[in-house]
Each structure stands twice: as structure tokens, then as C-alpha cells.
Amino acid sequence: MADVPPVVVLAGGLGTRVSHLLGDSPKPMAEVAGRPFLEWICLFWAGQGARRIMLSIGYRGEVVAAHFAHIRLSGVQITCHLETDRLGTAGGFLNACRTSGENPHGWLVCNGDSLAVTPIAPFLAAVSARGFAAGVLGIDVCDTSRFGTLEMAPDGRLQRFAEKRPGRGTINAGVYYIRADLPGRFAEARPLSFETEVFPALLRGGDSIYAHSVDAPFIDIGTPETLPMANQFILANHTYFPT
């Protein structure tokens, strides 16, 4: 199995679109198939070979921290890193990696309210073999109207994040590989977004970002329409979740 770098899971958002379905629970802690959705994400990464998982938590972070204080996954260390302010996707990542004490060759980052079930080794291998500064995982779908899309060159280089639009395309799965030297070059603004600030700045500066597109199951629990689909999604892809 590929050497999987530390994984930072971005789980600090408010989840306003589904808050009426969750009560006081933060969105990533929505119960799905008997467990919080965030726990399924950790199980997925454990199955991919991750040995260090960092949860970037914000809204109702004490709920997340209390739950994961009692979760034990064999060979996996899970820690929580509190966002004391609204940091954005890239800001939350920076907070977690700077407080982790880790000095890895790179980082994996993913959203805490979505999941693409696909082997991560080909993605990591492709980014490494091509010497890219960063990588973005894309999912090929029939209708991209709910999501931002990735525009790519024929060789896989990311050209830009495009707006939502109908029709077939490749959507951003919210899974990123970040080379170890890049966080020191991020802007210090907070909040800070990967999608609208960090990655566009890297591209403008001449860095190459690899967009790795796959045809794989994907779920985003961020809307009242998709949250109820999560139970069946987990059950249908149970082989990805060691228990």
C-alpha cells in the first residue's frame, strides 16, 4: 500500500443548509448507518493506510472532540484541532498542520461533509510521478449542476475551478494533496480558501496542480436532499470501511 501522508479532515463548518435536520449537532456528526458521518470518513482513510488523521473542528467542536476521545482505530492516531475563528478551508488546514507537530513529505486534505470512495494510491502515485506541487481529486459525473467543476488540460494539469453548470463533467471531490513546502507560501489572510484563493494563486505563480479524475461513488451530505442518501451510500460501499 502507498505511503499515505497525514490526513487533515475539514470539519469546522456551520452546515446551515441542513441545520434544521441536525438540531445542535455539527454537520459532520450527522448519524449515518449507526455512526457519525465523520467516523465513516476516518474509517475510510484507515482502510487506505492512513496512520495519522487530524480533525479540524470549529462549530460545536466539543461534540466532535468528546466523541473521538473514545474512538480507537487500530494503528491510527486521531487528533482534534480547534478553529477558534472562521478560518476557511485552507485556513483550517494550516491551523491543523501547524499545531500537529508533524513534518511529513506532504499532506492529504479532505472535507468532513463529503466522501469519494476510491483507492487513494493511484492519485498519490500520479501526483508524485509527475512532480506536481499539489493534486486535486475529481469525480466524473453526469450532471455537474450542484457542484463546481474542474477544467483540465489533456495532460491532467488543472487549469481552473469553474462555476456550477449543467451537463457531464468532472467535479471537485474536495480531496487534495499538498506538497510539504507549500503551506509556508500560503497567504496569511483568514478566512482562506483553497478553491478561490490558494490554488488560483499557485497557478498564477507558475506551479502545476494535477487533477486526477475517476469514476467513483461520491456523497455530499450538505443538503436536505443528499443527507438522507448517506445511509444507503455507506451500506453500498461497505468494503471500504474496516470495522
TILOKOL-330443 format. One line per 2 residues: number of its first residue (from 1); for each residue x negated, y negated, z negated of N, C-alpha, C, O, CB. Coordinates in steps of 0.2 Angstrom, whole numbers, plus 5000, padded with zeros to 4 digits. Last residue first. Glycine has a CB too. Layout:
N
NUM	X/Y/Z/X/Y/Z/X/Y/Z/X/Y/Z/X/Y/Z | ...
END
This chain:
243
243	5070/5012/4950/5073/5011/4943/5070/5016/4938/5072/5016/4933/5081/5011/4944 | 5066/5003/4964/5064/5008/4960/5067/5007/4953/5067/5001/4951/5056/5009/4959
241	5074/4999/4978/5074/4996/4971/5072/5002/4966/5076/5006/4965/5081/4993/4969 | 5076/5003/4991/5071/4998/4990/5070/4996/4983/5066/4992/4981/5073/4991/4994
239	5086/5011/4991/5080/5014/4991/5074/5009/4990/5069/5011/4989/5079/5018/4998 | 5098/5004/4992/5096/5006/4985/5089/5009/4985/5085/5009/4980/5100/5011/4982
237	5106/4997/5000/5099/4996/5001/5095/4999/4995/5090/4997/4993/5096/4989/5003 | 5119/4997/4997/5117/5000/5003/5110/5000/5004/5108/5004/5009/5120/4995/5009
235	5119/4991/4984/5120/4998/4985/5118/5001/4991/5116/5007/4992/5128/5000/4983 | 5116/4978/4988/5112/4981/4984/5113/4989/4984/5108/4993/4985/5112/4979/4976
233	5128/4975/4996/5121/4975/4999/5116/4979/4995/5112/4982/4997/5119/4967/4999 | 5138/4977/4987/5138/4982/4992/5131/4981/4995/5128/4986/4997/5143/4980/4997
231	5135/4965/4979/5136/4972/4976/5135/4977/4981/5130/4982/4980/5143/4973/4973 | 5136/4954/4987/5130/4956/4985/5130/4963/4982/5125/4967/4983/5127/4951/4979
229	5148/4949/4991/5145/4954/4996/5139/4957/4993/5136/4962/4995/5143/4951/5002 | 5151/4938/4983/5155/4945/4982/5152/4950/4986/5153/4956/4985/5162/4944/4983
227	5142/4928/4988/5141/4931/4982/5145/4938/4981/5142/4942/4978/5143/4926/4976 | 5148/4923/5000/5142/4928/5001/5141/4931/4994/5139/4937/4994/5136/4925/5003
225	5158/4914/4997/5159/4919/5002/5154/4925/5002/5156/4931/5003/5159/4916/5009 | 5152/4905/4989/5158/4909/4986/5159/4915/4991/5162/4920/4989/5164/4905/4985
223	5134/4905/4991/5141/4903/4992/5146/4907/4990/5145/4913/4988/5142/4902/5000 | 5122/4911/4988/5123/4904/4986/5130/4901/4988/5131/4895/4987/5118/4900/4989
221	5116/4923/4990/5122/4923/4985/5124/4916/4984/5128/4915/4979/5120/4927/4979 | 5111/4931/5004/5110/4924/5001/5116/4923/4997/5122/4923/4999/5109/4918/5006
219	5103/4945/5011/5109/4942/5007/5106/4935/5004/5101/4935/5002/5111/4947/5002 | 5099/4956/5024/5097/4949/5021/5104/4947/5017/5109/4948/5020/5095/4944/5026
217	5090/4969/5033/5096/4966/5029/5094/4960/5025/5088/4960/5022/5098/4972/5025 | 5081/4964/5048/5081/4967/5042/5088/4965/5038/5090/4959/5039/5075/4966/5038
215	5070/4961/5060/5077/4963/5060/5078/4967/5053/5077/4973/5053/5079/4967/5066 | 5058/4948/5058/5060/4955/5058/5068/4956/5058/5071/4951/5057/5057/4958/5051
213	5044/4937/5061/5052/4939/5062/5053/4946/5062/5049/4950/5065/5055/4935/5068 | 5034/4927/5054/5034/4934/5055/5042/4936/5055/5045/4936/5050/5030/4938/5050
211	5024/4913/5058/5031/4915/5057/5032/4922/5059/5032/4924/5065/5036/4910/5061 | 5010/4905/5052/5013/4911/5055/5020/4913/5053/5022/4913/5047/5009/4917/5054
209	5003/4890/5054/5008/4894/5050/5011/4899/5054/5014/4898/5059/5013/4889/5046 | 4988/4881/5055/4993/4885/5058/4997/4889/5053/4994/4892/5048/4989/4890/5063
207	4985/4863/5053/4985/4870/5050/4990/4874/5054/4995/4872/5056/4987/4870/5043 | 4986/4850/5057/4982/4855/5061/4982/4862/5059/4979/4866/5062/4976/4852/5063
205	4994/4841/5051/4987/4841/5049/4983/4846/5053/4976/4846/5052/4986/4842/5042 | 5006/4845/5054/5004/4839/5057/4996/4838/5056/4993/4835/5060/5007/4833/5053
203	5007/4857/5047/5007/4857/5054/5005/4851/5057/5001/4851/5062/5014/4859/5056 | 5007/4851/5034/5002/4856/5036/5001/4856/5043/4996/4856/5046/5003/4863/5033
201	5019/4844/5034/5013/4841/5033/5007/4845/5035/5002/4842/5038/5012/4838/5026 | 5029/4854/5035/5028/4850/5041/5021/4846/5040/5018/4844/5045/5034/4845/5041
199	5026/4861/5023/5025/4864/5029/5024/4859/5035/5020/4860/5039/5030/4869/5031 | 5030/4850/5013/5024/4854/5013/5022/4857/5020/5017/4855/5023/5024/4859/5008
197	5044/4845/5018/5038/4841/5016/5031/4845/5017/5027/4843/5021/5038/4838/5009 | 5054/4854/5020/5054/4847/5023/5048/4843/5022/5047/4838/5025/5060/4844/5020
195	5050/4866/5014/5053/4866/5021/5053/4859/5024/5052/4859/5030/5060/4868/5020 | 5045/4864/5001/5041/4867/5006/5043/4866/5013/5039/4864/5018/5041/4875/5005
193	5047/4848/4993/5050/4854/4996/5045/4857/5001/5041/4854/5005/5056/4851/5000 | 5047/4841/4977/5043/4843/4983/5045/4849/4986/5046/4854/4983/5035/4843/4981
191	5053/4828/4967/5053/4835/4969/5049/4835/4976/5048/4830/4979/5060/4838/4970 | 5036/4823/4966/5041/4828/4964/5048/4824/4964/5049/4819/4962/5040/4829/4956
189	5020/4822/4974/5027/4820/4974/5032/4825/4971/5031/4831/4972/5030/4817/4980 | 5008/4826/4977/5010/4826/4970/5017/4824/4969/5019/4823/4963/5005/4822/4966
187	5005/4837/4991/5007/4831/4989/5009/4831/4981/5012/4837/4979/5012/4827/4993 | 4993/4850/4992/5000/4848/4992/5000/4841/4989/4996/4839/4985/5004/4853/4987
185	4980/4855/4990/4981/4850/4995/4989/4848/4996/4990/4843/5000/4979/4853/5002 | 4980/4865/4981/4977/4859/4979/4977/4854/4984/4976/4848/4983/4969/4861/4979
183	4987/4876/4988/4991/4872/4983/4987/4865/4981/4990/4860/4979/4992/4876/4977 | 4977/4881/4998/4982/4876/5000/4985/4872/4994/4986/4866/4995/4988/4880/5004
181	4969/4891/4994/4966/4885/4994/4971/4879/4995/4970/4873/4995/4961/4884/4999 | 4976/4904/4995/4974/4901/4989/4972/4894/4989/4973/4890/4984/4968/4905/4986
179	4990/4903/5006/4983/4904/5005/4981/4901/4999/4983/4895/4997/4979/4902/5011 | 5006/4909/5004/5002/4903/5003/4995/4905/5002/4993/4908/4997/5005/4899/4998
177	5020/4916/5012/5013/4917/5009/5009/4911/5009/5009/4907/5014/5010/4923/5014 | 5037/4916/5008/5031/4913/5010/5025/4916/5008/5025/4918/5002/5032/4905/5009
175	5054/4917/5011/5048/4921/5008/5042/4918/5012/5042/4918/5018/5049/4929/5010 | 5066/4913/5017/5064/4910/5010/5058/4914/5007/5058/4914/5001/5069/4910/5006
173	5069/4916/5029/5071/4921/5024/5069/4918/5017/5071/4921/5012/5068/4928/5025 | 5076/4906/5042/5071/4906/5036/5073/4911/5031/5078/4909/5028/5069/4899/5034
171	5081/4915/5056/5082/4911/5051/5077/4911/5046/5073/4916/5046/5089/4912/5047 | 5082/4915/5073/5078/4918/5068/5079/4913/5062/5077/4907/5063/5071/4919/5070
169	5097/4919/5083/5091/4915/5082/5087/4919/5076/5089/4924/5073/5092/4908/5080 | 5113/4916/5091/5107/4920/5089/5101/4916/5088/5099/4911/5091/5106/4926/5094
167	5124/4903/5085/5121/4907/5090/5115/4911/5087/5113/4910/5081/5118/4903/5096 | 5124/4886/5079/5127/4892/5080/5123/4896/5085/5119/4893/5089/5134/4891/5082
165	5113/4878/5067/5116/4878/5074/5119/4885/5075/5116/4890/5073/5111/4876/5079 | 5103/4868/5056/5108/4873/5057/5111/4873/5064/5113/4867/5066/5113/4873/5051
163	5087/4863/5062/5093/4862/5059/5098/4868/5060/5097/4872/5064/5097/4855/5061 | 5071/4870/5061/5076/4867/5065/5082/4867/5060/5083/4870/5055/5077/4871/5071
161	5054/4869/5057/5060/4871/5054/5066/4867/5058/5066/4861/5058/5061/4870/5047 | 5042/4872/5070/5046/4868/5066/5051/4872/5063/5054/4877/5065/5048/4862/5069
159	5032/4882/5074/5032/4875/5077/5036/4870/5073/5034/4864/5072/5035/4875/5084 | 5022/4895/5069/5028/4891/5068/5027/4884/5071/5022/4881/5070/5029/4890/5060
157	5016/4907/5081/5015/4901/5077/5021/4897/5076/5025/4896/5080/5009/4897/5080 | 5018/4918/5089/5021/4918/5082/5019/4912/5078/5021/4912/5072/5018/4924/5079
155	5016/4916/5102/5011/4920/5098/5013/4920/5091/5009/4923/5087/5004/4917/5099 | 5026/4908/5107/5026/4915/5109/5021/4919/5105/5022/4925/5104/5024/4916/5116
153	5031/4898/5093/5028/4899/5099/5028/4906/5101/5029/4910/5096/5021/4896/5099 | 5047/4895/5085/5041/4898/5085/5038/4898/5092/5042/4899/5097/5041/4906/5083
151	5058/4889/5073/5056/4888/5080/5049/4890/5081/5044/4888/5077/5057/4881/5083 | 5070/4895/5062/5063/4894/5064/5062/4894/5071/5064/4898/5075/5059/4900/5061
149	5084/4886/5055/5081/4891/5060/5074/4890/5060/5071/4884/5059/5084/4892/5066 | 5095/4886/5041/5090/4883/5046/5087/4888/5049/5086/4894/5047/5085/4879/5041
147	5112/4893/5042/5105/4893/5040/5101/4888/5044/5103/4887/5050/5102/4900/5040 | 5124/4896/5047/5124/4894/5040/5117/4892/5038/5116/4890/5032/5127/4900/5036
145	5122/4899/5061/5126/4893/5059/5125/4891/5052/5126/4885/5050/5133/4893/5061 | 5116/4909/5067/5112/4905/5063/5116/4899/5060/5112/4895/5057/5106/4903/5066
143	5120/4925/5071/5123/4918/5070/5119/4915/5065/5119/4916/5059/5131/4919/5069 | 5113/4937/5072/5117/4935/5077/5120/4928/5077/5121/4925/5082/5123/4940/5078
141	5095/4935/5067/5102/4936/5065/5106/4934/5072/5104/4931/5076/5105/4932/5059 | 5080/4940/5060/5084/4939/5066/5091/4940/5065/5093/4946/5062/5081/4944/5072
139	5071/4931/5048/5076/4936/5049/5080/4935/5056/5083/4929/5056/5081/4937/5043 | 5054/4927/5043/5060/4926/5047/5065/4932/5048/5062/4937/5049/5059/4922/5053
137	5042/4921/5032/5046/4927/5034/5053/4925/5037/5056/4921/5034/5047/4932/5029 | 5028/4913/5035/5035/4912/5034/5038/4918/5036/5037/4920/5042/5038/4905/5037
135	5011/4909/5029/5016/4913/5033/5023/4912/5030/5024/4911/5024/5014/4920/5032 | 4996/4899/5031/5002/4901/5027/5006/4906/5032/5005/4906/5038/5006/4895/5025
133	4984/4899/5038/4984/4896/5032/4990/4898/5027/4990/4898/5021/4984/4888/5032 | 4979/4914/5047/4983/4908/5046/4983/4905/5039/4981/4909/5034/4991/4910/5048
131	4972/4925/5052/4968/4919/5049/4973/4913/5048/4970/4908/5047/4962/4918/5052 | 4977/4936/5057/4976/4930/5062/4973/4924/5058/4972/4919/5062/4983/4929/5064
129	4977/4945/5047/4973/4947/5053/4972/4941/5057/4967/4940/5061/4976/4952/5056 | 4985/4939/5037/4978/4940/5036/4974/4941/5042/4969/4938/5043/4977/4945/5031
127	4998/4940/5044/4995/4933/5042/4988/4934/5041/4984/4929/5043/4999/4931/5035 | 4999/4954/5045/4999/4949/5051/4996/4943/5049/4992/4940/5053/5006/4949/5054
125	4999/4958/5032/4993/4960/5036/4993/4956/5042/4987/4954/5045/4995/4968/5039 | 5010/4953/5027/5004/4951/5024/4998/4953/5029/4994/4949/5029/5003/4954/5017
123	5020/4960/5035/5020/4952/5035/5013/4950/5032/5010/4946/5035/5025/4950/5031 | 5018/4973/5032/5016/4971/5039/5016/4963/5039/5012/4960/5043/5022/4973/5044
121	5021/4973/5018/5014/4975/5020/5013/4972/5027/5008/4969/5029/5013/4982/5020 | 5035/4972/5015/5031/4966/5015/5024/4967/5018/5021/4962/5020/5030/4963/5008
119	5049/4980/5022/5042/4981/5019/5038/4974/5020/5038/4971/5025/5039/4987/5023 | 5064/4972/5017/5060/4974/5022/5053/4975/5019/5051/4971/5015/5060/4969/5028
117	5077/4963/5013/5074/4970/5011/5071/4973/5017/5074/4975/5022/5080/4975/5008 | 5078/4948/5006/5077/4951/5013/5074/4958/5011/5068/4958/5008/5073/4947/5018
115	5088/4938/4996/5084/4943/4997/5084/4946/5004/5089/4948/5006/5086/4949/4991 | 5091/4924/4985/5092/4927/4992/5087/4933/4992/5082/4933/4988/5091/4922/4998
113	5089/4916/4974/5096/4917/4976/5097/4921/4983/5102/4921/4985/5100/4911/4976 | 5075/4913/4972/5079/4918/4967/5086/4919/4969/5089/4922/4965/5078/4915/4961
111	5064/4914/4986/5069/4911/4982/5073/4916/4978/5073/4922/4979/5075/4909/4988 | 5046/4917/4984/5052/4919/4987/5058/4915/4983/5057/4913/4977/5054/4926/4987
109	5029/4918/4988/5034/4914/4985/5041/4916/4988/5041/4918/4994/5033/4906/4987 | 5013/4924/4985/5019/4925/4988/5024/4921/4985/5024/4921/4978/5021/4933/4988
107	4996/4918/4987/5002/4919/4983/5008/4921/4988/5008/4919/4994/5004/4912/4980 | 4978/4923/4987/4984/4920/4990/4990/4921/4985/4990/4924/4980/4986/4923/4997
105	4969/4928/4979/4967/4926/4986/4972/4922/4989/4971/4919/4995/4965/4932/4989 | 4971/4920/4962/4971/4925/4967/4969/4923/4974/4967/4917/4975/4978/4928/4968
103	4970/4916/4948/4966/4913/4953/4966/4919/4959/4960/4921/4960/4959/4912/4951 | 4981/4911/4934/4979/4916/4940/4975/4912/4945/4975/4906/4946/4985/4919/4943
101	4987/4903/4925/4980/4906/4924/4977/4910/4929/4972/4913/4928/4980/4909/4917 | 4999/4898/4926/4999/4905/4926/4992/4908/4924/4991/4913/4921/5001/4908/4932
99	5001/4885/4929/5002/4887/4922/5001/4894/4921/5001/4897/4915/5009/4885/4919 | 5000/4884/4943/4995/4880/4938/4996/4882/4931/4990/4882/4928/4997/4873/4939
97	5011/4892/4947/5004/4894/4948/4999/4891/4944/4994/4894/4942/5002/4894/4956 | 5022/4884/4942/5021/4891/4940/5014/4893/4941/5011/4896/4937/5026/4896/4944
95	5020/4872/4949/5021/4872/4941/5019/4879/4939/5016/4880/4934/5028/4870/4939 | 5021/4876/4962/5015/4873/4959/5015/4873/4952/5010/4875/4949/5014/4865/4961
93	5034/4880/4963/5029/4885/4964/5022/4882/4961/5019/4886/4958/5028/4886/4972 | 5041/4868/4960/5042/4874/4956/5036/4879/4957/5034/4881/4952/5049/4877/4957
91	5037/4861/4972/5035/4859/4965/5036/4864/4960/5032/4865/4955/5039/4853/4963 | 5043/4868/4982/5036/4868/4982/5033/4866/4975/5028/4868/4972/5033/4864/4987
89	5057/4866/4979/5054/4872/4980/5046/4873/4979/5044/4877/4975/5056/4875/4987 | 5059/4854/4965/5060/4856/4972/5056/4863/4973/5053/4865/4968/5057/4851/4976
87	5060/4850/4952/5053/4850/4955/5054/4851/4962/5049/4850/4966/5049/4854/4952 | 5067/4842/4939/5069/4844/4945/5062/4844/4950/5060/4838/4952/5075/4840/4949
85	5058/4847/4924/5062/4842/4928/5063/4845/4935/5061/4851/4936/5057/4835/4929 | 5053/4857/4918/5056/4853/4914/5059/4847/4917/5062/4843/4914/5051/4850/4909
83	5053/4874/4922/5053/4867/4925/5056/4862/4921/5062/4863/4919/5056/4867/4932 | 5044/4887/4914/5049/4882/4914/5048/4876/4918/5043/4873/4917/5051/4881/4907
81	5041/4903/4919/5038/4896/4919/5043/4891/4920/5046/4890/4925/5032/4896/4925 | 5039/4919/4913/5043/4914/4915/5040/4907/4914/5036/4906/4909/5050/4914/4910
79	5032/4935/4919/5032/4929/4915/5037/4924/4918/5038/4923/4924/5025/4926/4914 | 5029/4952/4920/5034/4947/4922/5033/4941/4917/5034/4942/4911/5041/4949/4922
77	5019/4964/4927/5019/4959/4922/5024/4953/4924/5023/4951/4930/5012/4956/4920 | 5020/4981/4930/5022/4975/4932/5022/4970/4926/5026/4971/4921/5028/4974/4936
75	5019/4995/4926/5014/4992/4929/5015/4985/4932/5011/4982/4935/5012/4996/4935 | 5037/4996/4925/5030/5000/4924/5025/4997/4929/5026/4996/4935/5031/5007/4926
73	5045/4984/4918/5044/4987/4924/5037/4990/4924/5032/4986/4922/5045/4983/4930 | 5056/4979/4905/5050/4982/4906/5050/4986/4913/5053/4990/4914/5048/4987/4900
71	5064/4965/4898/5064/4969/4904/5057/4972/4905/5052/4968/4904/5066/4965/4910 | 5065/4956/4888/5066/4963/4886/5066/4968/4892/5067/4974/4891/5073/4964/4883
69	5063/4944/4893/5059/4946/4887/5060/4953/4885/5055/4956/4882/5060/4942/4881 | 5073/4942/4902/5067/4945/4904/5062/4947/4899/5057/4950/4900/5064/4941/4910
67	5083/4936/4894/5084/4942/4897/5078/4946/4899/5077/4952/4898/5088/4941/4903 | 5077/4924/4890/5079/4929/4885/5080/4936/4888/5078/4941/4885/5085/4926/4881
65	5074/4918/4902/5069/4920/4898/5071/4925/4893/5067/4930/4892/5066/4914/4894 | 5088/4915/4906/5083/4919/4910/5077/4922/4906/5076/4928/4906/5080/4915/4916
63	5092/4907/4896/5095/4913/4898/5091/4918/4901/5091/4924/4900/5102/4911/4902 | 5083/4896/4897/5083/4900/4891/5087/4907/4892/5085/4912/4889/5086/4896/4885
61	5087/4889/4909/5081/4894/4909/5080/4898/4903/5077/4904/4903/5075/4890/4909 | 5097/4882/4913/5098/4887/4909/5093/4892/4909/5094/4898/4908/5105/4891/4911
59	5087/4876/4926/5094/4876/4924/5095/4882/4920/5095/4888/4922/5099/4875/4929 | 5073/4884/4928/5075/4877/4926/5082/4877/4923/5082/4878/4916/5075/4873/4932
57	5059/4894/4932/5065/4893/4929/5067/4886/4927/5062/4883/4925/5067/4898/4923 | 5050/4905/4941/5050/4898/4940/5057/4896/4938/5062/4896/4942/5048/4894/4946
55	5042/4919/4936/5049/4916/4937/5049/4909/4936/5047/4907/4930/5054/4920/4933 | 5031/4930/4943/5032/4924/4939/5038/4920/4941/5039/4919/4947/5026/4919/4940
53	5023/4945/4943/5029/4941/4945/5030/4936/4940/5031/4937/4934/5035/4946/4946 | 5012/4957/4947/5012/4950/4944/5018/4946/4947/5018/4945/4953/5006/4946/4944
51	5011/4967/4956/5010/4968/4949/5010/4962/4944/5009/4963/4938/5002/4971/4948 | 5020/4974/4970/5018/4968/4966/5016/4970/4959/5020/4974/4956/5023/4962/4966
49	5024/4984/4978/5017/4984/4975/5015/4978/4971/5009/4978/4969/5013/4985/4981 | 5037/4985/4981/5032/4983/4986/5025/4983/4984/5021/4982/4988/5034/4976/4989
47	5044/4987/4969/5043/4993/4974/5039/4991/4980/5036/4996/4983/5050/4994/4977 | 5043/4975/4964/5039/4980/4961/5038/4986/4965/5033/4989/4966/5043/4982/4954
45	5051/4968/4972/5044/4967/4973/5040/4972/4969/5035/4973/4971/5043/4960/4970 | 5064/4974/4968/5061/4975/4975/5054/4973/4975/5050/4977/4978/5065/4969/4979
43	5064/4970/4955/5063/4977/4956/5061/4978/4963/5057/4983/4965/5070/4981/4955 | 5066/4957/4956/5060/4959/4953/5059/4966/4955/5053/4969/4956/5060/4958/4945
41	5079/4957/4962/5073/4954/4966/5066/4956/4963/5062/4958/4966/5073/4946/4965 | 5086/4962/4952/5085/4966/4958/5079/4963/4962/5076/4967/4965/5092/4966/4962
39	5085/4951/4943/5082/4958/4941/5081/4962/4947/5076/4966/4948/5086/4961/4936 | 5093/4942/4949/5086/4941/4949/5082/4947/4947/5076/4948/4949/5085/4935/4943
37	5106/4947/4948/5103/4947/4954/5095/4946/4954/5092/4949/4958/5106/4942/4959 | 5108/4957/4933/5107/4951/4936/5104/4951/4943/5099/4955/4944/5103/4946/4931
35	5117/4973/4936/5111/4969/4934/5111/4962/4936/5115/4961/4941/5105/4973/4936 | 5128/4979/4942/5126/4980/4935/5120/4977/4932/5119/4978/4926/5125/4987/4934
33	5130/4973/4954/5129/4980/4954/5126/4982/4947/5121/4986/4946/5124/4983/4959 | 5126/4958/4948/5127/4961/4954/5125/4969/4953/5120/4970/4951/5122/4958/4960
31	5129/4943/4939/5129/4950/4939/5130/4953/4945/5136/4952/4948/5134/4953/4933 | 5118/4929/4941/5124/4932/4943/5124/4940/4943/5119/4943/4945/5126/4930/4950
29	5106/4923/4939/5108/4928/4934/5115/4931/4935/5118/4935/4931/5107/4925/4927 | 5104/4914/4948/5100/4920/4949/5102/4925/4944/5100/4931/4945/5093/4918/4949
27	5113/4903/4943/5115/4907/4949/5111/4914/4949/5114/4919/4951/5114/4903/4955 | 5116/4904/4925/5112/4901/4931/5113/4906/4937/5114/4912/4936/5104/4900/4930
25	5131/4904/4917/5126/4907/4919/5122/4904/4925/5126/4901/4929/5127/4914/4921 | 5143/4898/4913/5137/4895/4911/5131/4898/4913/5125/4896/4912/5137/4894/4903
23	5152/4903/4927/5153/4900/4920/5146/4896/4918/5144/4892/4922/5154/4905/4915 | 5152/4907/4940/5147/4910/4935/5148/4907/4928/5144/4910/4924/5140/4908/4938
21	5161/4901/4948/5161/4909/4948/5157/4911/4943/5157/4917/4941/5160/4912/4955 | 5158/4888/4948/5164/4890/4946/5165/4897/4945/5170/4899/4942/5170/4887/4950
19	5145/4888/4955/5145/4887/4948/5152/4889/4945/5152/4892/4939/5144/4880/4946 | 5142/4889/4968/5145/4895/4965/5146/4894/4958/5148/4899/4954/5141/4901/4967
17	5137/4877/4971/5142/4879/4976/5146/4885/4973/5151/4887/4974/5139/4881/4982 | 5127/4874/4962/5133/4870/4962/5138/4873/4966/5144/4873/4964/5132/4863/4964
15	5114/4879/4957/5119/4883/4960/5126/4880/4960/5131/4884/4958/5119/4890/4956 | 5102/4873/4952/5108/4872/4949/5114/4877/4951/5118/4879/4947/5111/4865/4949
13	5086/4882/4952/5091/4878/4955/5098/4878/4951/5099/4882/4946/5093/4880/4962 | 5075/4890/4948/5077/4885/4944/5083/4880/4947/5084/4875/4943/5071/4880/4944
11	5068/4901/4954/5075/4902/4951/5077/4896/4946/5080/4898/4941/5074/4909/4947 | 5057/4907/4964/5060/4901/4963/5067/4902/4960/5072/4903/4964/5060/4896/4969
9	5044/4918/4960/5051/4918/4962/5054/4911/4959/5054/4909/4953/5055/4924/4958 | 5029/4922/4965/5032/4917/4962/5040/4916/4964/5041/4915/4970/5029/4910/4963
7	5018/4935/4964/5024/4933/4967/5027/4928/4963/5029/4929/4957/5029/4939/4968 | 5001/4939/4968/5006/4937/4963/5012/4934/4967/5011/4930/4972/5003/4932/4958
5	4999/4950/4983/4997/4944/4978/5002/4943/4973/5008/4946/4974/4995/4938/4982 | 4996/4966/4986/5001/4961/4985/4999/4956/4980/4998/4957/4975/5008/4965/4983
3	4987/4976/4996/4986/4972/4990/4991/4966/4990/4990/4961/4994/4979/4969/4990 | 4998/4989/5003/4994/4982/5004/4993/4979/4997/4997/4980/4993/4997/4977/5009
1	4996/5006/5000/5000/5000/5000/4996/4994/5000/4990/4994/4997/5005/5000/4994
END
